[in-house]
Amino acid sequence: MNIHIIGGGVIGFCAAYYLRKQGYEVTLIDKGDFSEGCSFGNAGMVVPSHFIPMATPGVIAKGLKWMFNSSSPFYIRPRVNTALIQWLWEFYKACDPKKVEQAMPVLRDLNEGSKLLYRSLSEELELSFDFEQKGLIMLYRTAKGEKEEIATAEIAAQLGVSAQLLSASQVQELEQGTRLESRGGIYYPGDAHLSPHTFMKVMKNRLKEMGVDFLAHTPIIAWETTKDNITHLIKANNEKIPVDQVVLATGSWSEKLLKKLSINMLIQDGKGYSITLPEPAHRPNIPSILSEDKVAITPMGKDLRFGGTLELGGMRERVNNKRVQGILSALPQYYPELSLPNPKDLNVWLGFRPCSPDGLPYIGRTQKFPNLIVASGHAMMGMSLGPITGKMVAEIVQQKATSVDNTLLLPERYA
């Protein structure tokens, strides 16, 4: 049986890896050349600490304040759009304590499972992609930020996620790479990180060695179906690719393709930015997130990457300088020794993170077309959840129980 995977990011690569290990013939299809997208420019964090979905009680009020500030961590570009309105309505309904309580252990288990798989992959591939478990520090500089992070740490303890409350001096004692200024932080020792661009390069080479076929520069624009089966993928030149089973892993572009099958899967693009500094003189050793500013800092080999923001803007591929400036302005408040080049000289990367309304990914078969499996909607955790998603896709193809229960992750839950 040949499995066709649409999407050449980390989700597609990991699905191809675990499917090929089970003996399936696998073809990876991408509209680009397998060298771009969120899987290459993200923060590279693997985060069991991120068990709380974006849709939580209280986030609506904060979001309403932020959404009118184009330099804020969360921004919605004002526009009249039916899909956005529907997404926001479902987002509002997802901000329910019971739904959040159901979602948290699922996100915890997905991230923890993925971390273990990354460790196994680093041994199986016998090549380095800078995977390290040094933990993550949630830094804060205000009393309000401290209160919010302590509350999260208390929930973490209830879920069995290790979290340590650190004073400012304890944070500095932990972080030996550079001077830090903060009120304190919460340290999650179970988190890990890696260099995503290196991982993608290593995986691509290994998949080729394993016999996976790659179809680059092949955008899929439509489907050919029978009543309950997908029979062909239709390329931009109208050529057809016959298929047995299909995995859709096209991130923010998944919703548009599924609409052509009359499947309503809600996704909004969450545009974000990152900047990589090559070999900075004063580089943190431990990844961190600047709590109030929602900026992620990750050491990658000898380099340093920082990024953030979430902008629901309708897939506009242009850099919003105000939002980049919001990231840059936050850094010296915590890392005073970090030297930043002139903003005009920075190479700013941008990517679109596929966000579901409830903060959970979509992983599962569609009911309408049983030979179609969806693996999308991972938002800012695509890299973190890549291996576990890939393994679950392989389990679904084999009709096995998934490593993490996917009852809450089904792709047609908003049908």
For each residue, the residues with C-beta under 8 A, 3 or more apart:
1: 24 25 244 245
2: 24 25 26 27 243 244 245
3: 19 24 25 26 27 244 245 246 247 397
4: 27 29 233 241 243 244 245 246 247
5: 12 15 16 19 26 27 28 29 246 247 249
6: 12 29 30 220 233 246 247 248 249 250 257
7: 11 12 28 29 30 247 248 249 250 251 376
8: 12 13 28 29 30 32 34 37 214 216
9: 12 13 37 38 39 200 249 251 382
10: 13 14 39 196 199 200 203 382 383 386
11: 7 14 15 39 249 251 375 376 378 382 385 386 389 390
12: 5 6 7 8 9 15 16 28 30 247 249 375
13: 8 9 10 16 17 28 39 200 203 204 207 386 390
14: 10 11 17 18 203 386 387 389 390 391
15: 5 11 12 18 19 247 249 375 389 390 393 394
16: 5 12 13 19 20 26 28 207 212 390
17: 13 14 20 21 121 203 206 207 210 390
18: 14 15 21 22 390 391 393 394
19: 3 5 15 16 22 24 26 390 393 394 397
20: 16 17 23 24 26 207 210 211 212
21: 17 18 210 394
22: 18 19 394 397 398
23: 20
24: 1 2 3 19 20 397
25: 1 2 3 211 213
26: 2 3 5 16 19 20 207 212 213
27: 2 3 4 5 212 213 214 215
28: 5 7 8 12 13 16 34 207 212 213 214 215
29: 4 5 6 7 8 215 218 220 233 241
30: 6 7 8 12 33 34 214 215 216 217 218
31: 217 218 219 220
32: 8 35 36 37 216 217
33: 30 36 216 217
34: 8 28 30 200 204 214 216
35: 32 40 200
36: 32 33 40
37: 8 9 32 40 41 251 351
38: 9 41 42 251 351 352 353 382 383
39: 9 10 11 13 42 196 200 382 383 386
40: 35 36 37 196 197 200 349 351
41: 37 38 196 197 274 307 349 350 351
42: 38 39 196 272 274 307 351 380 382 383
43: 193 274 287 296 298 305 306 307 380 383
44: 130 193 194 195 196 199 298 300 305 383
45: 136 191 192 193 287 296 298 383 384
46: 111 114 115 118 191 192 193 194 383 384
47: 50 111 136 188 191 381 384
48: 51 108 111 112 115 161 188 190 191
49: 111 136 138 156 161 163 188 190 191
50: 47 107 111 381 384
51: 48 104 105 107 108 111 155 156 159 161
52: 56 100 104 107 152 155
53: 56 94 100 103 104 107 358 359 360
54: 59 355 359 379
55: 59 91 94 95 99 100 357 358 359
56: 52 53 59 95 100
57: 95 96 97 100
58: 61 62 95
59: 54 55 56 62 63 95
60: 63 64 92 95
61: 58 64 65
62: 58 59 65 66 74
63: 59 60 66 67 74 76
64: 60 61 67 68
65: 61 62 68 69 72
66: 62 63 69 72 73 74 75
67: 63 64 72 74 75 76
68: 64 65
69: 65 66 72 75
70: 75 320 322 323
71: 75 322 323 325 326
72: 65 66 67 69 75 326
73: 66 293 294 295 308 309 310 326
74: 62 63 66 67 294 309 310 311
75: 66 67 69 70 71 72 309 310 311 312 313 323
76: 63 67 84 88 311 312 313
77: 311 312 313 314 316
78:
79: 84 314
80:
81: 84 85 314
82: 85 86
83: 86 87 255 266 268
84: 76 79 81 87 88 268 312 314
85: 81 82 88 89
86: 82 83 89 90 266
87: 83 84 90 91 266 267 268 357
88: 76 84 85 91 92 357
89: 85 86 92 93
90: 86 87 93 94 266 357 358 414
91: 55 87 88 94 95 357 358
92: 60 88 89 95
93: 89 90 96 99 357
94: 53 55 90 91 99 100 357 358 359
95: 55 56 57 58 59 60 91 92 99 100
96: 57 93 99 100
97: 57 100 101
98: 101 102
99: 55 93 94 95 96 102 103 358
100: 52 53 55 56 57 94 95 96 97 103 104
101: 97 98 104
102: 98 99 105 106 408
103: 53 99 100 106 107 358 359 360 408
104: 51 52 53 100 101 107 108 155 159
105: 51 102 108 109 159
106: 102 103 109 110 360 404 405 408 409
107: 50 51 52 53 103 104 110 111 359 360 381
108: 48 51 104 105 111 112 159 160 161
109: 105 106 112 113 404
110: 106 107 113 114 361 385 388 389 404
111: 46 47 48 49 50 51 107 108 114 115 381 384 385 388
112: 48 108 109 115 116 190
113: 109 110 116 117 387 388 391 403 404
114: 46 110 111 117 118 384 385 386 387 388 389
115: 46 48 111 112 118 119 133 190 191 192
116: 112 113 119 120
117: 113 114 120 121 387 388 391
118: 46 114 115 121 122 131 192 194 387
119: 115 116 122 123 131 133 192
120: 116 117 123 124
121: 17 117 118 124 125 131 387
122: 118 119 125 128 129 131
123: 119 120 126
124: 120 121
125: 121 122 129 202 203 206
126: 123
127: 202 206
128: 122 131 198
129: 122 125 194 195 198 199 202
130: 44 193 194 195 198 300 301
131: 118 119 121 122 128 192 193 194 199
132: 192 193 194
133: 115 119 189 190 191 192
134: 192 193 285 286 287
135: 187 188 189 190 191 286 287
136: 45 47 49 187 188 191 193 286 287 288 289
137: 166 171 174 175 185 186 187 188 286 287 288 289
138: 49 149 152 185 186 187 188 288 289 291
139: 171 180 182 184 185 288 289 290 291 334
140: 145 146 148 149 182 183 184 185 291 292
141: 145 181 182 183 292 333 334
142: 145 146 183 292
143: 146 147 183
144: 147 148 292
145: 140 141 142 148 149 183 291 292
146: 140 142 143 149 150 183 184
147: 143 144 150 151
148: 140 144 145 151 152 291
149: 138 140 145 146 152 153 185 186 291
150: 146 147 153 154 165 186
151: 147 148 154 155
152: 52 138 148 149 155 156 163 186
153: 149 150 156 157 163 165 186
154: 150 151 157 158
155: 51 52 104 151 152 158 159
156: 49 51 152 153 159 161 162 163 188
157: 153 154 160 161 163
158: 154 155
159: 51 104 105 108 155 156
160: 108 157
161: 48 49 51 108 156 157 188 190
162: 156 188 189 190
163: 49 152 153 156 157 186 187 188
164: 186 187 188 189
165: 150 153 184 186
166: 137 170 171 174 184 185 186 187
167: 170 171 184
168: 171 172 180 181 182 183 184
169: 172 173
170: 166 167 173 174 184
171: 137 139 166 167 168 174 175 180 182 184 185 187
172: 168 169 175 179 180
173: 169 170 176
174: 137 166 170 171 187 286
175: 137 171 172 178 180 284 285 286 288
176: 173 285
177: 282 283 284 285 286 299
178: 175 282 283 284 335 337 338
179: 172 282 335 336 337
180: 139 168 171 172 175 284 334 335
181: 141 168 333 334 335 336
182: 139 140 141 168 171 185 334
183: 140 141 142 143 145 146 168
184: 139 140 146 165 166 167 168 170 171
185: 137 138 139 140 149 166 171 182 288
186: 137 138 149 150 152 153 163 164 165 166
187: 135 136 137 138 163 164 166 171 174
188: 47 48 49 135 136 137 138 156 161 162 163 164 191
189: 133 135 162 164
190: 48 49 112 115 133 135 161 162
191: 45 46 47 48 49 115 133 135 136 188 287
192: 45 46 115 118 119 131 132 133 134
193: 43 44 45 46 130 131 132 134 136 287 298 299 300
194: 44 46 118 129 130 131 132 198 199 300 383
195: 44 129 130 198 199 300 301
196: 10 39 40 41 42 44 199 200 383
197: 40 41 200 201
198: 128 129 130 194 195 201 202 300 301
199: 10 44 129 131 194 195 196 202 203 383
200: 9 10 13 34 35 39 40 196 197 203 204
201: 197 198 204 205
202: 125 127 129 198 199 205 206
203: 10 13 14 17 125 199 200 206 207
204: 13 34 200 201 207 208 214
205: 201 202 208 209
206: 17 125 127 202 203 209 210
207: 13 16 17 20 26 28 203 204 210 212 214
208: 204 205 211 212 214
209: 205 206
210: 17 20 21 206 207
211: 20 25 208
212: 16 20 26 27 28 207 208
213: 25 26 27 28
214: 8 27 28 30 34 204 207 208
215: 27 28 29 30 218
216: 8 30 32 33 34
217: 30 31 32 33
218: 29 30 31 215 235 236
219: 31 235 236
220: 6 29 31 233 234 235 257
221: 234 235 236
222: 234 260
223: 230 232 233 234 257 260 261
224: 230 231 232 233 234 240
225: 229 230 231 261 369
226: 229 231
227:
228: 368 369 370
229: 225 226 369 370 371
230: 223 224 225 233 243 246 261 369 371 372
231: 224 225 226 242 243
232: 223 224 240 241 242 243
233: 4 6 29 220 223 224 230 240 241 243 246
234: 220 221 222 223 224 238 239 240 241
235: 218 219 220 221 238 239 240 241
236: 218 219 221
237:
238: 234 235
239: 234 235
240: 224 232 233 234 235
241: 4 29 232 233 234 235
242: 231 232
243: 2 4 230 231 232 233 246 371
244: 1 2 3 4 371
245: 1 2 3 4 371 372 373 397
246: 3 4 5 6 230 233 243 371 372 373
247: 3 4 5 6 7 12 15 373 374 375 393
248: 6 7 254 257 258 372 373 374 375 376
249: 5 6 7 9 11 12 15 254 375 376
250: 6 7 253 254 257 376
251: 7 9 11 37 38 254 352 353 354 376 378 382
252: 255 267 268 269 270 315 352 353 354
253: 250 256 257
254: 248 249 250 251 257 258 265 267 354 362 374 376 377
255: 83 252 258 259 265 266 267
256: 253 259 260
257: 6 220 223 248 250 253 254 260 261
258: 248 254 255 261 263 264 265 374 411
259: 255 256 262 263 264
260: 222 223 256 257
261: 223 225 230 257 258 366 368 369 372
262: 259 368
263: 258 259 366 368 369 411 412 415
264: 258 259 412 414 415
265: 254 255 258 362 374 376 377 411 412 414
266: 83 86 87 90 255 356 357 414
267: 87 252 254 255 354 355 356 376 377
268: 83 84 87 252 312 354 355
269: 252 312 313 314 315 352 353 354 355
270: 252 310 311 312 352 353 354 355 379 380
271: 309 310 311 312 313 315 316 320 350 351 352 353
272: 42 307 308 309 310 311 350 351 353 380
273: 307 308 309 319 323 324 327 348 349 350
274: 41 42 43 305 306 307 348 349 351
275: 305 306 307 324 327 346 347 348 349
276: 300 303 304 305 347 349
277: 280 283 303 304 305 306 340 341
278: 302 303
279: 283 302 303
280: 277 283 303 304 338 339
281: 337 339
282: 177 178 179 335 337 338 339
283: 177 178 277 279 280 299 302 303 304
284: 175 177 178 180 287 288 297 299 304 335
285: 134 175 176 177 299
286: 134 135 136 137 174 175 177 299
287: 43 45 134 135 136 137 191 193 284 296 297 298 299
288: 136 137 138 139 175 185 284 296 297 334
289: 136 137 138 139 294 295 296 297
290: 139 293 294 295 296 297 330 331 333 334
291: 138 139 140 145 148 149 294
292: 140 141 142 144 145 330
293: 73 290 308 326 327 330
294: 73 74 289 290 291 308 309 310
295: 73 289 290 306 307 308 327 330 331
296: 43 45 287 288 289 290 306 307 308
297: 284 287 288 289 290 304 305 306 331 335
298: 43 44 45 193 287 304 305 306
299: 177 193 283 284 285 286 287 303 304
300: 44 130 193 194 195 198 276 303 304 305
301: 130 195 198
302: 278 279 283
303: 276 277 278 279 280 283 299 300
304: 276 277 280 283 284 297 298 299 300 338
305: 43 44 274 275 276 277 297 298 300
306: 43 274 275 277 295 296 297 298 327 331
307: 41 42 43 272 273 274 275 295 296 327 349
308: 73 272 273 293 294 295 296 327
309: 73 74 75 271 272 273 294 323 326 327
310: 73 74 75 270 271 272 294 353 355 380
311: 74 75 76 77 270 271 272 320 323
312: 75 76 77 84 268 269 270 271 355
313: 75 76 77 269 271 316 320
314: 77 79 81 84 269
315: 252 269 271 352
316: 77 271 313
317: 350
318:
319: 273 324 348 350
320: 70 271 311 313 323 324
321: 324 325 343
322: 70 71 325 326
323: 70 71 75 273 309 311 320 326 327
324: 273 275 319 320 321 327 328 343 346 348
325: 71 321 322 328 329 343
326: 71 72 73 293 309 322 323 329 330
327: 273 275 293 295 306 307 308 309 323 324 330 331
328: 324 325 331 340 343
329: 325 326 332 333
330: 290 292 293 295 326 327 333 334
331: 290 295 297 306 327 328 334 335 338 340
332: 329 335 336 338 340
333: 141 181 290 329 330
334: 139 141 180 181 182 288 290 330 331
335: 178 179 180 181 282 284 297 331 332 338
336: 179 181 332
337: 178 179 281 282
338: 178 280 282 304 331 332 335
339: 280 281 282
340: 277 328 331 332 343 346
341: 277 345 346
342: 345 346
343: 321 324 325 328 340 346
344:
345: 341 342
346: 275 324 340 341 342 343
347: 275 276
348: 273 274 275 319 324
349: 40 41 273 274 275 276 307
350: 41 271 272 273 317 319
351: 37 38 40 41 42 271 272 274
352: 38 251 252 269 270 271 315
353: 38 251 252 269 270 271 272 310 378 379 380 382
354: 251 252 254 267 268 269 270 376 377 378 379 382
355: 54 267 268 269 270 310 312 359 377 379
356: 266 267 359 360 361 362 377 379
357: 55 87 88 90 91 93 94 266 414
358: 53 55 90 91 94 99 103 408
359: 53 54 55 94 103 107 355 356 379
360: 53 103 106 107 356 377 408 409
361: 110 356 375 376 377 378 379 381 385 389 409
362: 254 265 356 374 375 376 377 409 410 411 413
363: 374 375 389 392 393 396 402 406 409 411
364: 373 374 396 406 409 410 411
365: 370 372 373 374 396 411
366: 261 263 369 370 372 373 374 411 412
367: 370 412
368: 228 261 262 263 372 412
369: 225 228 229 230 261 263 366 372
370: 228 229 365 366 367
371: 229 230 243 244 245 246
372: 230 245 246 248 261 365 366 368 369
373: 245 246 247 248 364 365 366 393 396 397
374: 247 248 254 258 265 362 363 364 365 366 411
375: 11 12 15 247 248 249 361 362 363 389 390 392 393
376: 7 11 248 249 250 251 254 265 267 354 361 362 411
377: 254 265 267 354 355 356 360 361 362
378: 11 251 353 354 361 381 382 384 385 389
379: 54 270 353 354 355 356 359 361 382
380: 42 43 270 272 310 353
381: 47 50 107 111 361 378 384 385
382: 9 10 11 38 39 42 251 353 354 378 379 385 386
383: 10 38 39 42 43 44 45 46 194 196 199 386
384: 45 46 47 50 111 114 378 381
385: 11 110 111 114 361 378 381 382 388 389
386: 10 11 13 14 39 114 382 383 389 390
387: 14 113 114 117 118 121 390 391
388: 110 111 113 114 117 385 391 392 403 404
389: 11 14 15 110 114 361 363 375 378 385 386 392 393
390: 11 13 14 15 16 17 18 19 375 386 387 393 394
391: 14 18 113 117 387 388 394 395 403
392: 363 375 388 389 395 396 402 403 404 406
393: 15 18 19 247 363 373 375 389 390 396 397
394: 15 18 19 21 22 390 391 397 398
395: 391 392 398 400 401 402 403
396: 363 364 365 373 392 393 399 400 402 406
397: 3 19 22 24 245 373 393 394
398: 22 394 395
399: 396
400: 395 396
401: 395
402: 363 392 395 396 405 406
403: 113 388 391 392 395
404: 106 109 110 113 388 392
405: 106 402 408
406: 363 364 392 396 402 409 410
407: 410
408: 102 103 106 358 360 405 413
409: 106 360 361 362 363 364 406 413
410: 362 364 406 407 413
411: 258 263 265 362 363 364 365 366 374 376
412: 263 264 265 366 367 368 415
413: 362 408 409 410
414: 90 264 265 266 357
415: 263 264 412
